[in-house]
Amino acid sequence: MWERVTIVGCGLIGASFGLALKEAGACARVAGWDVDESALASALRRGAVDEVDAAFDGSGGVSASDLVYLAMPVGGIVEFLRAGAPGVGPGALLTDAGSTKAEVCRAARARGGRGWRFVGGHPVAGSHLGGATHARADLFRGAPYVLTPPEEGGDAGALDALAGTLARLGARVRLMGAAEHDRALALVSHLPQLVSCALAATAEGRLEAGAHAALCGSGYRDMTRLAASPWGIWRDILATNPSEIADALDPLVERLAAVRDELRACARLKGEGTPDARGDGDELAAARSLFGRQAAGS
């Protein structure tokens, strides 16, 4: 059991981690810090953290916590690590919840040797709703949680300790290298986010507001739910995983372009009065190839 855990970044993920630790009895005390005073106050009100860890206020203090959990946007995590993780005490285990891993792990390696131990992490859980107000103790239960194993010669004990804690929270721990993680998440997380946002922006730009609201069914609402996600978080994700996300977009754009071209050709045939232009033959082969697939994980 951890004596004291500090959560730096008290939004949805950080506050949920605090609630989960307390529910599981995995630590004696939970402290918190956030540059946003209102976020910190909200986490205190929710009971996600018990106290403020002022070691992270930039005054040069050193935290007494033996586990420090970075739950800021990934750009903030990278900056914190590049600065040498100020405030983290010697011997402490430092981990993060960033949605991309390659830049985070590079920053940690570059500033290692300062007495703290680092294990990169990413809970594949969350919501389009943010803040401690929406935090849940069961957010990680049953959800995948990626940990990046330390390089050869690293502290395997730190990895085991963190994995054990996450298992107590009900998470499904998976070990994965940083580059492999970023390739996979570009496809199954970052690409769906962009598709959702692009669909919402396209529909809103072409439909009148009243008609849009009146015609939206559950399919459209499900597809565009992610579009409500905050740009501040996704800006950092896109900026720290650009190549992998671009590579994921390429085949999607190609498939959609092929369907668009088929539909335009079919429309031309219909305009010319061709009797067999019903869309049930090879003229819609690219579109047909997309249907009847079972979603991964279902």
C-alpha positions in Angstrom: 0.0 0.0 0.0 1.2 3.5 -0.8 1.8 5.8 2.1 0.9 8.9 0.1 -0.1 9.5 -3.5 -0.1 12.9 -5.2 -2.2 13.5 -8.2 -1.0 16.3 -10.4 -3.9 17.4 -12.6 -7.2 17.0 -10.8 -9.6 16.6 -13.8 -11.7 13.6 -14.7 -8.8 11.1 -14.9 -6.9 12.4 -11.9 -9.9 12.7 -9.7 -11.2 9.3 -10.7 -7.8 7.8 -9.9 -8.0 9.3 -6.4 -11.5 8.0 -5.8 -10.5 4.6 -7.1 -7.4 4.4 -4.8 -9.5 5.3 -1.8 -12.3 2.9 -2.6 -9.7 0.1 -3.1 -7.8 1.0 0.1 -4.6 1.2 -2.0 -3.1 4.2 -0.1 -3.2 5.9 3.2 -3.6 9.5 1.9 -4.2 11.1 -1.4 -2.9 14.6 -2.1 -3.5 16.8 -5.1 -2.2 19.6 -7.1 -3.5 21.6 -10.1 -2.5 24.9 -11.6 -6.3 25.5 -11.9 -7.4 26.4 -8.4 -11.0 25.7 -9.2 -10.1 22.2 -10.4 -8.2 21.5 -7.2 -11.1 22.8 -5.1 -13.5 20.6 -7.0 -11.4 17.5 -6.4 -11.2 18.3 -2.7 -15.0 18.8 -2.5 -15.5 15.4 -4.3 -13.2 13.7 -1.8 -10.9 12.6 -4.6 -8.0 14.2 -2.7 -7.6 14.8 1.0 -5.1 17.6 0.9 -3.0 19.9 -1.3 0.6 19.0 -2.1 2.2 22.4 -2.3 5.5 20.9 -3.4 4.3 21.3 -7.0 3.5 25.0 -6.7 6.9 26.0 -8.1 8.4 27.1 -4.8 11.1 24.4 -4.8 9.6 22.1 -2.2 9.9 18.3 -2.4 6.9 16.1 -2.1 6.7 13.3 0.6 4.6 11.1 -1.7 5.9 7.8 -2.8 3.7 7.7 -5.9 3.1 10.7 -8.1 0.4 10.5 -10.8 0.6 13.0 -13.7 -2.9 13.5 -15.1 -2.5 16.7 -17.0 -2.9 17.1 -20.8 0.0 15.3 -22.5 1.8 18.5 -23.5 1.9 19.5 -19.8 3.3 16.0 -18.9 6.1 16.4 -21.4 7.0 19.9 -20.2 7.0 18.7 -16.5 9.3 15.8 -17.3 11.6 17.9 -19.5 11.9 20.3 -16.5 13.2 17.3 -14.4 9.9 16.6 -12.6 10.3 19.4 -10.0 8.8 18.5 -6.7 9.1 14.7 -7.0 11.1 13.2 -4.2 14.0 10.8 -4.5 12.8 7.1 -4.6 9.3 8.1 -5.6 7.5 6.3 -8.4 6.4 8.7 -11.1 3.8 7.7 -13.7 1.5 9.4 -16.1 -1.9 9.0 -17.7 -1.1 10.6 -21.1 -2.9 9.5 -24.2 0.4 9.3 -26.2 3.5 7.7 -25.0 6.6 8.1 -27.2 7.3 11.8 -26.4 6.4 11.3 -22.8 8.8 8.3 -22.4 11.6 10.2 -24.3 11.3 13.1 -22.0 11.4 10.9 -18.9 14.5 9.1 -20.2 16.3 12.4 -21.0 15.7 13.6 -17.4 16.2 10.3 -15.6 18.8 9.8 -13.0 17.3 12.3 -10.6 16.3 9.7 -8.0 12.8 9.1 -9.1 11.6 6.0 -11.1 9.3 6.4 -14.1 6.7 4.0 -15.6 4.6 5.4 -18.5 0.9 4.7 -18.5 -2.3 5.3 -20.3 -5.8 4.3 -19.0 -7.9 3.6 -22.0 -11.0 5.1 -20.2 -12.6 8.4 -20.0 -15.5 10.5 -21.1 -16.3 13.5 -23.3 -17.3 15.1 -20.1 -14.4 16.5 -18.0 -13.6 17.7 -14.5 -13.7 16.2 -11.1 -17.5 16.7 -11.1 -17.8 13.7 -13.4 -15.1 11.6 -11.8 -16.0 8.0 -10.9 -14.3 5.4 -8.7 -15.1 2.7 -11.2 -13.8 4.5 -14.2 -10.9 2.1 -14.6 -12.8 -1.1 -13.7 -12.7 -3.5 -16.7 -10.8 -0.9 -18.8 -7.5 -1.6 -20.6 -4.6 0.2 -18.9 -1.3 0.3 -20.9 2.0 0.4 -19.1 5.3 0.9 -20.9 7.9 -1.4 -19.5 11.2 0.2 -18.4 14.2 -0.2 -20.8 16.8 -2.9 -20.1 18.3 -2.2 -16.8 15.3 -0.3 -15.6 13.4 -0.8 -12.3 11.2 -3.8 -12.9 10.0 -3.5 -9.3 8.4 -0.1 -10.1 6.5 -1.7 -12.9 5.3 -4.6 -10.8 4.2 -2.2 -8.0 2.2 0.0 -10.3 0.6 -2.9 -12.1 -0.4 -4.4 -8.8 -2.1 -1.2 -7.8 -4.0 -0.9 -11.1 -5.1 -4.5 -10.8 -6.6 -3.6 -7.4 -8.6 -0.9 -9.2 -10.0 -3.4 -11.6 -8.1 -2.3 -14.6 -6.9 -4.8 -17.3 -3.1 -4.1 -17.4 -1.3 -4.5 -20.7 2.4 -4.0 -21.3 3.2 -2.3 -24.5 6.1 -0.3 -25.9 5.6 3.4 -26.5 5.8 3.3 -30.3 3.5 0.3 -30.5 1.0 2.1 -28.2 1.0 5.2 -30.3 0.4 3.3 -33.6 -2.5 1.3 -32.1 -4.1 4.3 -30.3 -3.9 6.3 -33.5 -6.3 3.8 -35.1 -8.6 2.9 -32.3 -8.8 6.3 -30.4 -7.4 9.2 -32.2 -8.9 8.4 -35.6 -12.4 7.9 -34.2 -12.1 11.2 -32.4 -11.3 13.0 -35.7 -14.1 11.2 -37.6 -16.6 12.2 -34.9 -15.5 15.8 -35.0 -15.4 15.9 -38.8 -18.9 14.4 -39.1 -20.4 16.9 -36.6 -18.7 19.9 -38.3 -19.8 18.7 -41.8 -23.4 18.2 -40.8 -23.6 21.4 -38.9 -22.1 23.3 -41.8 -24.7 22.0 -44.3 -27.9 21.6 -42.4 -30.1 24.4 -41.0 -30.1 24.4 -37.2 -33.7 23.5 -36.8 -33.7 20.7 -39.4 -30.5 19.4 -37.9 -31.9 19.0 -34.4 -35.2 17.6 -35.6 -33.7 14.8 -37.8 -30.9 13.6 -35.5 -31.4 10.0 -34.5 -29.4 7.7 -32.1 -26.9 6.8 -34.8 -25.9 10.4 -35.4 -25.8 11.1 -31.7 -23.6 8.1 -31.0 -21.3 8.9 -33.9 -20.8 12.6 -32.8 -20.7 12.2 -29.1 -16.9 12.5 -29.1 -17.1 15.8 -30.9 -17.9 17.5 -27.6 -14.4 16.6 -26.3 -12.2 19.6 -25.3 -9.8 20.9 -27.9 -7.1 21.6 -25.2 -6.6 17.9 -24.6 -6.8 16.8 -28.2 -4.5 19.5 -29.4 -1.7 17.9 -27.4 -2.6 14.4 -28.5 -2.5 15.4 -32.2 0.8 17.4 -31.7 2.5 14.5 -29.9 1.5 11.7 -32.3 1.2 13.4 -35.7 2.9 10.8 -38.0 0.9 7.8 -36.6 -2.4 9.7 -36.8 -1.7 10.9 -40.4 -0.8 7.3 -41.4 -4.1 6.1 -39.9 -6.0 8.8 -41.8 -4.6 7.8 -45.2 -6.5 4.5 -45.7 -9.7 6.0 -44.3 -9.6 9.0 -46.7 -8.8 6.6 -49.6 -11.8 4.4 -48.8 -14.2 7.3 -48.4 -12.8 8.8 -51.7 -13.5 5.5 -53.5 -17.1 5.4 -52.2 -17.6 9.1 -53.2 -16.3 8.4 -56.7 -18.6 5.3 -57.1 -21.6 7.3 -55.9 -20.9 10.1 -58.4 -20.5 7.6 -61.2 -23.8 5.9 -60.1 -25.5 9.3 -60.1 -24.3 10.0 -63.6 -25.7 6.6 -64.8 -29.1 7.4 -63.2 -29.0 10.8 -64.9 -28.5 9.1 -68.2 -31.4 6.8 -67.6 -29.4 3.6 -67.4 -31.9 0.9 -66.2 -29.3 -1.1 -64.2 -28.1 1.8 -62.0 -29.8 0.6 -58.8 -26.6 0.4 -56.7 -26.7 -3.4 -56.2 -24.0 -4.4 -58.6 -20.2 -3.8 -59.0 -20.7 -0.1 -59.4 -20.8 0.2 -55.6 -18.2 -2.4 -54.8 -16.1 -0.1 -52.6 -19.1 0.8 -50.5 -20.2 -2.8 -50.2 -16.8 -3.8 -48.9 -17.2 -1.6 -45.9 -20.4 -3.2 -44.6 -21.1 -6.3 -42.4 -18.0 -5.9 -40.2 -18.1 -6.7 -36.5 -16.7 -4.0 -34.3 -13.5 -4.9 -32.5 -14.1 -5.9 -28.9 -17.7 -6.7 -29.4 
